[in-house]
Amino acid sequence: MGNKKYVYYFTEGDKSMRDILGGKGANLAEMTRMGIPVPPGFTITTEACAEFNRTGKWVKGLKEEVEENLVRLEKDMNAKFGDPENPLLVSVRSGAAVSMPGMMDTVLNLGLNDISVEALAKKSGNERFAWDSYRRFIQMFGNVDMGVEHRFFEEVLQKAKETKGVRYDNELDADDLKKVVDEYKRVIKERTGKEFPQDPTEQLRLSINAVFGSWNNERAVTYRKLHRIEGLLGTAVNIQAMVFGNMGDTSASGVCFTRNPATGENEFYGEFLFNAQGEDVVAGIRTPLPLSELKKKMPEQYKELNNIRLMLEKHYKDMQDIEFTIQEGKLFILQTRRGKRTAQAAVRIAVDMVREGLINEKEAVLRVPADQLDQLLHKSLDPLAKKRAELLAKGLPASPGAAVGSVVFSAEKAFL
């Protein structure tokens, strides 16, 4: 047990290692090997997660392996974890062998504290960005690691916007965000009886534990049950150097698909936000922009992203779901995975990829699971009636077909 390896730097893995590195870690390693611009980092294996969830402790040797890889990351980034003048900031993200989007926990901007936030402001020359990153970190850490509900932080943020007379988070300036940070720390103290930890090493330890533990949270357990996912050890933990989409108008974050996931059409499909981190794109606070806007405003970055899109689809021979960040004009890829798609899209993509020579007919048949074929038989709106009907509202579909019933907001109530 003592000689077993539990941590792999991205340069040490590949896509075949998804059982121990998880899908996210294996693909980050694979993209690193391909020369795609991936921020450096390392992955703690699913085996380490299994041991933690069995014993409640880190397996022997894990602490030393994490420390060794952190030193390697510091050298790659020319920054030091916990340094008051040149701090290295990291993200801590989950990633099981089978994709479970949104079911487990993530912490961004880890390593910030009351001292290093000032250093980040000085180093970047952007005080607002530094304090925005700090308030995001406190909110994520407070929720994921300390169990404070999101709504308590959102109430503080909403009050700050109302006081300022603005609608969006990105309209708050550095002074506003400093007050938000103070209020966030007060909320944590009030709700937990504990202070927000200032030691980055302690922040990292608690965040790794939280991601390990999120394997057994209610969302993740329910998701595995619904999708019949069995036999996995747990989640891997990916610790990666932060890149920032919230550094101003030359920065952005987004998600994209190599083909349209709703129709299967071979078109570059996705959305993004300027001056934002990835969470903003899916949070619904600001309306994301289509990729056509990125093509207009940042043609060079769009061209590079489109080239990577084509490279990844050809490499994996399947439609990909990609997360990206642009930091002051430089593009980074944070994730690629097999893209979720509707039944209609699955059929079209499979047929088109046979025609394009990417896969053979046998592979195409296996690309459309039996339960997805059932979706094609679900009731749907009559196309002619839909054209004649009065439009009341628009939204993104969450499931195939049409349905009626009661709305619930938790898996627990849905089972009742």
FILO-977311 format. One record per residue (C-alpha): residue number from 1; residue in one letter; x, y, z. Coordinates in steps of 0.05 Angstrom, whole numbers, plus 5000, padded with zeros to 4 digits. Example, Ala and Ser with C-alpha at 12.3 -4.5 7.8 and 13.67 -1.06 7.14 Angstrom:
<nodes>
+---------+-------+------+------+------+
| drentor | vexmi |   c1 |   c2 |   c3 |
+---------+-------+------+------+------+
|       1 |     A | 5246 | 4910 | 5156 |
|       2 |     S | 5273 | 4979 | 5143 |
+---------+-------+------+------+------+
</nodes>
This chain:
<nodes>
+---------+-------+------+------+------+
| drentor | vexmi |   c1 |   c2 |   c3 |
+---------+-------+------+------+------+
|       1 |     M | 5000 | 5000 | 5000 |
|       2 |     G | 5057 | 5048 | 5018 |
|       3 |     N | 5087 | 5047 | 4948 |
|       4 |     K | 5021 | 5055 | 4911 |
|       5 |     K | 5015 | 5119 | 4870 |
|       6 |     Y | 4955 | 5162 | 4887 |
|       7 |     V | 4972 | 5227 | 4851 |
|       8 |     Y | 4987 | 5238 | 4777 |
|       9 |     Y | 5011 | 5302 | 4745 |
|      10 |     F | 4974 | 5318 | 4681 |
|      11 |     T | 5036 | 5299 | 4640 |
|      12 |     E | 5035 | 5229 | 4670 |
|      13 |     G | 4965 | 5206 | 4650 |
|      14 |     D | 4924 | 5194 | 4588 |
|      15 |     K | 4852 | 5179 | 4567 |
|      16 |     S | 4858 | 5104 | 4581 |
|      17 |     M | 4865 | 5118 | 4656 |
|      18 |     R | 4794 | 5143 | 4668 |
|      19 |     D | 4779 | 5088 | 4720 |
|      20 |     I | 4831 | 5118 | 4768 |
|      21 |     L | 4838 | 5190 | 4742 |
|      22 |     G | 4764 | 5199 | 4728 |
|      23 |     G | 4739 | 5224 | 4661 |
|      24 |     K | 4759 | 5296 | 4674 |
|      25 |     G | 4829 | 5280 | 4698 |
|      26 |     A | 4842 | 5229 | 4642 |
|      27 |     N | 4819 | 5279 | 4589 |
|      28 |     L | 4860 | 5336 | 4619 |
|      29 |     A | 4921 | 5291 | 4616 |
|      30 |     E | 4904 | 5270 | 4544 |
|      31 |     M | 4895 | 5342 | 4521 |
|      32 |     T | 4961 | 5361 | 4554 |
|      33 |     R | 4995 | 5306 | 4514 |
|      34 |     M | 4962 | 5333 | 4451 |
|      35 |     G | 4992 | 5402 | 4462 |
|      36 |     I | 4925 | 5436 | 4475 |
|      37 |     P | 4931 | 5497 | 4522 |
|      38 |     V | 4909 | 5465 | 4588 |
|      39 |     P | 4928 | 5499 | 4654 |
|      40 |     P | 4977 | 5452 | 4690 |
|      41 |     G | 4955 | 5411 | 4750 |
|      42 |     F | 4949 | 5341 | 4780 |
|      43 |     T | 4896 | 5289 | 4796 |
|      44 |     I | 4884 | 5251 | 4861 |
|      45 |     T | 4858 | 5182 | 4843 |
|      46 |     T | 4790 | 5150 | 4854 |
|      47 |     E | 4825 | 5098 | 4897 |
|      48 |     A | 4845 | 5152 | 4946 |
|      49 |     C | 4772 | 5174 | 4948 |
|      50 |     A | 4749 | 5103 | 4962 |
|      51 |     E | 4798 | 5097 | 5020 |
|      52 |     F | 4776 | 5165 | 5049 |
|      53 |     N | 4702 | 5147 | 5045 |
|      54 |     R | 4717 | 5079 | 5077 |
|      55 |     T | 4761 | 5103 | 5134 |
|      56 |     G | 4749 | 5179 | 5140 |
|      57 |     K | 4824 | 5190 | 5132 |
|      58 |     W | 4874 | 5203 | 5077 |
|      59 |     V | 4910 | 5140 | 5055 |
|      60 |     K | 4982 | 5135 | 5077 |
|      61 |     G | 5029 | 5174 | 5032 |
|      62 |     L | 4975 | 5218 | 5000 |
|      63 |     K | 4995 | 5281 | 5039 |
|      64 |     E | 5067 | 5275 | 5015 |
|      65 |     E | 5046 | 5262 | 4942 |
|      66 |     V | 5001 | 5323 | 4942 |
|      67 |     E | 5057 | 5366 | 4971 |
|      68 |     E | 5107 | 5340 | 4918 |
|      69 |     N | 5059 | 5355 | 4861 |
|      70 |     L | 5042 | 5423 | 4889 |
|      71 |     V | 5116 | 5441 | 4888 |
|      72 |     R | 5119 | 5419 | 4815 |
|      73 |     L | 5058 | 5462 | 4799 |
|      74 |     E | 5091 | 5522 | 4834 |
|      75 |     K | 5151 | 5514 | 4788 |
|      76 |     D | 5108 | 5510 | 4726 |
|      77 |     M | 5069 | 5572 | 4745 |
|      78 |     N | 5127 | 5611 | 4775 |
|      79 |     A | 5085 | 5625 | 4837 |
|      80 |     K | 5081 | 5597 | 4907 |
|      81 |     F | 5021 | 5568 | 4943 |
|      82 |     G | 5006 | 5611 | 5004 |
|      83 |     D | 5057 | 5664 | 4986 |
|      84 |     P | 5037 | 5734 | 5009 |
|      85 |     E | 5068 | 5768 | 4948 |
|      86 |     N | 5063 | 5719 | 4890 |
|      87 |     P | 5007 | 5670 | 4908 |
|      88 |     L | 4990 | 5608 | 4867 |
|      89 |     L | 4915 | 5599 | 4863 |
|      90 |     V | 4882 | 5533 | 4844 |
|      91 |     S | 4815 | 5501 | 4830 |
|      92 |     V | 4793 | 5437 | 4863 |
|      93 |     R | 4744 | 5398 | 4821 |
|      94 |     S | 4712 | 5329 | 4821 |
|      95 |     G | 4712 | 5279 | 4764 |
|      96 |     A | 4686 | 5207 | 4765 |
|      97 |     A | 4701 | 5154 | 4712 |
|      98 |     V | 4630 | 5166 | 4685 |
|      99 |     S | 4610 | 5238 | 4675 |
|     100 |     M | 4561 | 5264 | 4728 |
|     101 |     P | 4555 | 5338 | 4709 |
|     102 |     G | 4539 | 5385 | 4767 |
|     103 |     M | 4528 | 5329 | 4817 |
|     104 |     M | 4592 | 5337 | 4858 |
|     105 |     D | 4630 | 5396 | 4886 |
|     106 |     T | 4679 | 5448 | 4859 |
|     107 |     V | 4719 | 5503 | 4892 |
|     108 |     L | 4752 | 5558 | 4851 |
|     109 |     N | 4805 | 5611 | 4869 |
|     110 |     L | 4832 | 5571 | 4927 |
|     111 |     G | 4893 | 5600 | 4961 |
|     112 |     L | 4866 | 5671 | 4971 |
|     113 |     N | 4863 | 5703 | 5040 |
|     114 |     D | 4863 | 5773 | 5069 |
|     115 |     I | 4937 | 5783 | 5051 |
|     116 |     S | 4943 | 5748 | 4984 |
|     117 |     V | 4882 | 5784 | 4955 |
|     118 |     E | 4922 | 5849 | 4961 |
|     119 |     A | 4981 | 5815 | 4926 |
|     120 |     L | 4935 | 5791 | 4870 |
|     121 |     A | 4908 | 5861 | 4861 |
|     122 |     K | 4979 | 5889 | 4857 |
|     123 |     K | 5005 | 5834 | 4811 |
|     124 |     S | 4946 | 5839 | 4762 |
|     125 |     G | 4938 | 5914 | 4767 |
|     126 |     N | 4864 | 5901 | 4773 |
|     127 |     E | 4837 | 5911 | 4844 |
|     128 |     R | 4765 | 5895 | 4825 |
|     129 |     F | 4785 | 5828 | 4794 |
|     130 |     A | 4823 | 5808 | 4858 |
|     131 |     W | 4765 | 5823 | 4905 |
|     132 |     D | 4714 | 5791 | 4858 |
|     133 |     S | 4756 | 5727 | 4858 |
|     134 |     Y | 4761 | 5729 | 4934 |
|     135 |     R | 4686 | 5738 | 4945 |
|     136 |     R | 4673 | 5680 | 4897 |
|     137 |     F | 4722 | 5636 | 4934 |
|     138 |     I | 4692 | 5651 | 5002 |
|     139 |     Q | 4622 | 5636 | 4976 |
|     140 |     M | 4643 | 5570 | 4945 |
|     141 |     F | 4686 | 5548 | 5003 |
|     142 |     G | 4633 | 5570 | 5053 |
|     143 |     N | 4581 | 5528 | 5018 |
|     144 |     V | 4622 | 5466 | 4998 |
|     145 |     D | 4670 | 5460 | 5056 |
|     146 |     M | 4632 | 5493 | 5113 |
|     147 |     G | 4559 | 5476 | 5096 |
|     148 |     V | 4531 | 5547 | 5092 |
|     149 |     E | 4472 | 5550 | 5044 |
|     150 |     H | 4482 | 5591 | 4980 |
|     151 |     R | 4421 | 5633 | 4995 |
|     152 |     F | 4454 | 5668 | 5054 |
|     153 |     F | 4511 | 5692 | 5008 |
|     154 |     E | 4463 | 5711 | 4953 |
|     155 |     E | 4423 | 5754 | 5001 |
|     156 |     V | 4487 | 5793 | 5017 |
|     157 |     L | 4504 | 5801 | 4944 |
|     158 |     Q | 4434 | 5822 | 4925 |
|     159 |     K | 4433 | 5874 | 4980 |
|     160 |     A | 4499 | 5902 | 4955 |
|     161 |     K | 4471 | 5909 | 4885 |
|     162 |     E | 4407 | 5943 | 4911 |
|     163 |     T | 4448 | 5991 | 4953 |
|     164 |     K | 4491 | 6008 | 4892 |
|     165 |     G | 4429 | 6012 | 4847 |
|     166 |     V | 4456 | 5961 | 4796 |
|     167 |     R | 4429 | 5896 | 4767 |
|     168 |     Y | 4490 | 5853 | 4755 |
|     169 |     D | 4549 | 5828 | 4797 |
|     170 |     N | 4600 | 5856 | 4748 |
|     171 |     E | 4574 | 5927 | 4761 |
|     172 |     L | 4600 | 5926 | 4832 |
|     173 |     D | 4668 | 5959 | 4841 |
|     174 |     A | 4726 | 5939 | 4885 |
|     175 |     D | 4701 | 5979 | 4946 |
|     176 |     D | 4633 | 5946 | 4940 |
|     177 |     L | 4665 | 5877 | 4936 |
|     178 |     K | 4708 | 5890 | 4997 |
|     179 |     K | 4644 | 5901 | 5037 |
|     180 |     V | 4614 | 5838 | 5007 |
|     181 |     V | 4675 | 5798 | 5029 |
|     182 |     D | 4669 | 5825 | 5101 |
|     183 |     E | 4595 | 5806 | 5101 |
|     184 |     Y | 4609 | 5737 | 5073 |
|     185 |     K | 4659 | 5723 | 5129 |
|     186 |     R | 4607 | 5748 | 5179 |
|     187 |     V | 4555 | 5700 | 5150 |
|     188 |     I | 4604 | 5641 | 5157 |
|     189 |     K | 4619 | 5659 | 5229 |
|     190 |     E | 4545 | 5668 | 5245 |
|     191 |     R | 4523 | 5603 | 5212 |
|     192 |     T | 4580 | 5557 | 5233 |
|     193 |     G | 4611 | 5588 | 5295 |
|     194 |     K | 4678 | 5584 | 5258 |
|     195 |     E | 4723 | 5635 | 5224 |
|     196 |     F | 4737 | 5631 | 5150 |
|     197 |     P | 4806 | 5596 | 5147 |
|     198 |     Q | 4863 | 5640 | 5124 |
|     199 |     D | 4915 | 5584 | 5117 |
|     200 |     P | 4916 | 5560 | 5043 |
|     201 |     T | 4942 | 5491 | 5063 |
|     202 |     E | 4882 | 5482 | 5109 |
|     203 |     Q | 4836 | 5509 | 5054 |
|     204 |     L | 4864 | 5456 | 5006 |
|     205 |     R | 4858 | 5399 | 5055 |
|     206 |     L | 4785 | 5415 | 5072 |
|     207 |     S | 4768 | 5424 | 4998 |
|     208 |     I | 4797 | 5356 | 4978 |
|     209 |     N | 4758 | 5324 | 5035 |
|     210 |     A | 4694 | 5359 | 5012 |
|     211 |     V | 4702 | 5335 | 4941 |
|     212 |     F | 4716 | 5264 | 4965 |
|     213 |     G | 4654 | 5268 | 5009 |
|     214 |     S | 4611 | 5296 | 4953 |
|     215 |     W | 4613 | 5227 | 4921 |
|     216 |     N | 4560 | 5207 | 4972 |
|     217 |     N | 4518 | 5270 | 4972 |
|     218 |     E | 4444 | 5264 | 4956 |
|     219 |     R | 4450 | 5292 | 4886 |
|     220 |     A | 4506 | 5245 | 4866 |
|     221 |     V | 4474 | 5183 | 4896 |
|     222 |     T | 4407 | 5198 | 4862 |
|     223 |     Y | 4441 | 5212 | 4795 |
|     224 |     R | 4478 | 5145 | 4797 |
|     225 |     K | 4413 | 5109 | 4815 |
|     226 |     L | 4374 | 5142 | 4758 |
|     227 |     H | 4429 | 5129 | 4707 |
|     228 |     R | 4445 | 5059 | 4733 |
|     229 |     I | 4518 | 5077 | 4746 |
|     230 |     E | 4549 | 5022 | 4788 |
|     231 |     G | 4616 | 4993 | 4807 |
|     232 |     L | 4656 | 5058 | 4811 |
|     233 |     L | 4708 | 5071 | 4866 |
|     234 |     G | 4691 | 5144 | 4876 |
|     235 |     T | 4710 | 5211 | 4847 |
|     236 |     A | 4780 | 5234 | 4829 |
|     237 |     V | 4801 | 5304 | 4852 |
|     238 |     N | 4833 | 5351 | 4801 |
|     239 |     I | 4877 | 5407 | 4828 |
|     240 |     Q | 4893 | 5456 | 4773 |
|     241 |     A | 4925 | 5525 | 4767 |
|     242 |     M | 4871 | 5578 | 4762 |
|     243 |     V | 4860 | 5618 | 4698 |
|     244 |     F | 4813 | 5677 | 4702 |
|     245 |     G | 4756 | 5697 | 4656 |
|     246 |     N | 4737 | 5754 | 4702 |
|     247 |     M | 4797 | 5800 | 4690 |
|     248 |     G | 4759 | 5849 | 4646 |
|     249 |     D | 4732 | 5856 | 4576 |
|     250 |     T | 4790 | 5818 | 4544 |
|     251 |     S | 4772 | 5757 | 4587 |
|     252 |     A | 4714 | 5709 | 4582 |
|     253 |     S | 4688 | 5640 | 4602 |
|     254 |     G | 4643 | 5593 | 4564 |
|     255 |     V | 4619 | 5524 | 4545 |
|     256 |     C | 4613 | 5496 | 4475 |
|     257 |     F | 4595 | 5432 | 4437 |
|     258 |     T | 4629 | 5408 | 4375 |
|     259 |     R | 4559 | 5396 | 4345 |
|     260 |     N | 4490 | 5420 | 4363 |
|     261 |     P | 4468 | 5375 | 4422 |
|     262 |     A | 4394 | 5387 | 4408 |
|     263 |     T | 4391 | 5373 | 4334 |
|     264 |     G | 4458 | 5338 | 4319 |
|     265 |     E | 4474 | 5389 | 4264 |
|     266 |     N | 4548 | 5395 | 4249 |
|     267 |     E | 4555 | 5466 | 4274 |
|     268 |     F | 4597 | 5498 | 4328 |
|     269 |     Y | 4548 | 5510 | 4385 |
|     270 |     G | 4556 | 5543 | 4453 |
|     271 |     E | 4553 | 5605 | 4495 |
|     272 |     F | 4598 | 5649 | 4537 |
|     273 |     L | 4604 | 5712 | 4579 |
|     274 |     F | 4656 | 5767 | 4579 |
|     275 |     N | 4688 | 5784 | 4646 |
|     276 |     A | 4661 | 5722 | 4680 |
|     277 |     Q | 4680 | 5656 | 4711 |
|     278 |     G | 4651 | 5590 | 4688 |
|     279 |     E | 4597 | 5588 | 4742 |
|     280 |     D | 4566 | 5652 | 4715 |
|     281 |     V | 4551 | 5620 | 4648 |
|     282 |     V | 4505 | 5567 | 4679 |
|     283 |     A | 4479 | 5607 | 4739 |
|     284 |     G | 4427 | 5646 | 4699 |
|     285 |     I | 4446 | 5713 | 4731 |
|     286 |     R | 4470 | 5743 | 4665 |
|     287 |     T | 4445 | 5721 | 4596 |
|     288 |     P | 4502 | 5685 | 4560 |
|     289 |     L | 4522 | 5705 | 4489 |
|     290 |     P | 4524 | 5658 | 4429 |
|     291 |     L | 4592 | 5639 | 4400 |
|     292 |     S | 4578 | 5683 | 4340 |
|     293 |     E | 4591 | 5743 | 4386 |
|     294 |     L | 4659 | 5714 | 4405 |
|     295 |     K | 4675 | 5707 | 4331 |
|     296 |     K | 4659 | 5782 | 4322 |
|     297 |     K | 4694 | 5809 | 4384 |
|     298 |     M | 4753 | 5760 | 4390 |
|     299 |     P | 4764 | 5730 | 4321 |
|     300 |     E | 4834 | 5702 | 4336 |
|     301 |     Q | 4811 | 5667 | 4400 |
|     302 |     Y | 4749 | 5641 | 4364 |
|     303 |     K | 4791 | 5613 | 4308 |
|     304 |     E | 4837 | 5577 | 4357 |
|     305 |     L | 4777 | 5550 | 4396 |
|     306 |     N | 4745 | 5525 | 4331 |
|     307 |     N | 4810 | 5490 | 4311 |
|     308 |     I | 4813 | 5456 | 4379 |
|     309 |     R | 4740 | 5436 | 4372 |
|     310 |     L | 4756 | 5400 | 4306 |
|     311 |     M | 4819 | 5369 | 4335 |
|     312 |     L | 4783 | 5341 | 4396 |
|     313 |     E | 4724 | 5312 | 4357 |
|     314 |     K | 4771 | 5278 | 4308 |
|     315 |     H | 4813 | 5251 | 4365 |
|     316 |     Y | 4756 | 5224 | 4408 |
|     317 |     K | 4712 | 5207 | 4348 |
|     318 |     D | 4651 | 5234 | 4384 |
|     319 |     M | 4615 | 5299 | 4398 |
|     320 |     Q | 4650 | 5336 | 4454 |
|     321 |     D | 4627 | 5384 | 4509 |
|     322 |     I | 4683 | 5434 | 4522 |
|     323 |     E | 4695 | 5486 | 4577 |
|     324 |     F | 4740 | 5544 | 4561 |
|     325 |     T | 4768 | 5608 | 4592 |
|     326 |     I | 4801 | 5667 | 4558 |
|     327 |     Q | 4847 | 5705 | 4605 |
|     328 |     E | 4868 | 5772 | 4577 |
|     329 |     G | 4865 | 5746 | 4506 |
|     330 |     K | 4897 | 5678 | 4519 |
|     331 |     L | 4854 | 5616 | 4509 |
|     332 |     F | 4854 | 5557 | 4557 |
|     333 |     I | 4814 | 5492 | 4555 |
|     334 |     L | 4790 | 5468 | 4623 |
|     335 |     Q | 4752 | 5405 | 4604 |
|     336 |     T | 4728 | 5361 | 4548 |
|     337 |     R | 4679 | 5304 | 4555 |
|     338 |     R | 4630 | 5265 | 4513 |
|     339 |     G | 4572 | 5313 | 4502 |
|     340 |     K | 4502 | 5298 | 4526 |
|     341 |     R | 4452 | 5299 | 4469 |
|     342 |     T | 4379 | 5288 | 4453 |
|     343 |     A | 4356 | 5223 | 4420 |
|     344 |     Q | 4345 | 5260 | 4355 |
|     345 |     A | 4415 | 5289 | 4358 |
|     346 |     A | 4445 | 5221 | 4376 |
|     347 |     V | 4416 | 5189 | 4313 |
|     348 |     R | 4438 | 5245 | 4268 |
|     349 |     I | 4508 | 5250 | 4297 |
|     350 |     A | 4518 | 5175 | 4291 |
|     351 |     V | 4495 | 5174 | 4218 |
|     352 |     D | 4536 | 5235 | 4199 |
|     353 |     M | 4599 | 5208 | 4232 |
|     354 |     V | 4594 | 5144 | 4191 |
|     355 |     R | 4588 | 5186 | 4127 |
|     356 |     E | 4648 | 5228 | 4149 |
|     357 |     G | 4690 | 5165 | 4161 |
|     358 |     L | 4699 | 5178 | 4236 |
|     359 |     I | 4664 | 5114 | 4259 |
|     360 |     N | 4637 | 5051 | 4226 |
|     361 |     E | 4565 | 5027 | 4224 |
|     362 |     K | 4572 | 4980 | 4283 |
|     363 |     E | 4599 | 5037 | 4326 |
|     364 |     A | 4542 | 5081 | 4302 |
|     365 |     V | 4489 | 5032 | 4326 |
|     366 |     L | 4522 | 5028 | 4395 |
|     367 |     R | 4522 | 5105 | 4399 |
|     368 |     V | 4446 | 5107 | 4407 |
|     369 |     P | 4425 | 5071 | 4472 |
|     370 |     A | 4358 | 5035 | 4474 |
|     371 |     D | 4329 | 5082 | 4526 |
|     372 |     Q | 4345 | 5141 | 4479 |
|     373 |     L | 4306 | 5108 | 4423 |
|     374 |     D | 4247 | 5107 | 4471 |
|     375 |     Q | 4252 | 5183 | 4476 |
|     376 |     L | 4237 | 5189 | 4402 |
|     377 |     L | 4168 | 5159 | 4417 |
|     378 |     H | 4151 | 5210 | 4472 |
|     379 |     K | 4093 | 5256 | 4461 |
|     380 |     S | 4114 | 5322 | 4430 |
|     381 |     L | 4080 | 5386 | 4407 |
|     382 |     D | 4046 | 5385 | 4339 |
|     383 |     P | 4091 | 5427 | 4293 |
|     384 |     L | 4032 | 5460 | 4259 |
|     385 |     A | 3996 | 5475 | 4325 |
|     386 |     K | 4062 | 5502 | 4352 |
|     387 |     K | 4066 | 5552 | 4295 |
|     388 |     R | 3995 | 5576 | 4306 |
|     389 |     A | 4000 | 5581 | 4382 |
|     390 |     E | 4013 | 5646 | 4419 |
|     391 |     L | 4084 | 5647 | 4448 |
|     392 |     L | 4082 | 5658 | 4523 |
|     393 |     A | 4154 | 5644 | 4544 |
|     394 |     K | 4220 | 5615 | 4520 |
|     395 |     G | 4270 | 5569 | 4556 |
|     396 |     L | 4321 | 5514 | 4547 |
|     397 |     P | 4290 | 5444 | 4546 |
|     398 |     A | 4312 | 5398 | 4603 |
|     399 |     S | 4282 | 5334 | 4577 |
|     400 |     P | 4252 | 5305 | 4513 |
|     401 |     G | 4178 | 5308 | 4494 |
|     402 |     A | 4121 | 5345 | 4528 |
|     403 |     A | 4093 | 5331 | 4597 |
|     404 |     V | 4045 | 5356 | 4651 |
|     405 |     G | 4051 | 5350 | 4726 |
|     406 |     S | 4073 | 5383 | 4790 |
|     407 |     V | 4138 | 5421 | 4796 |
|     408 |     V | 4186 | 5400 | 4852 |
|     409 |     F | 4255 | 5427 | 4870 |
|     410 |     S | 4289 | 5367 | 4901 |
|     411 |     A | 4301 | 5294 | 4883 |
|     412 |     E | 4272 | 5274 | 4951 |
|     413 |     K | 4204 | 5306 | 4935 |
|     414 |     A | 4204 | 5277 | 4865 |
|     415 |     F | 4206 | 5207 | 4894 |
|     416 |     L | 4145 | 5219 | 4939 |
+---------+-------+------+------+------+
</nodes>
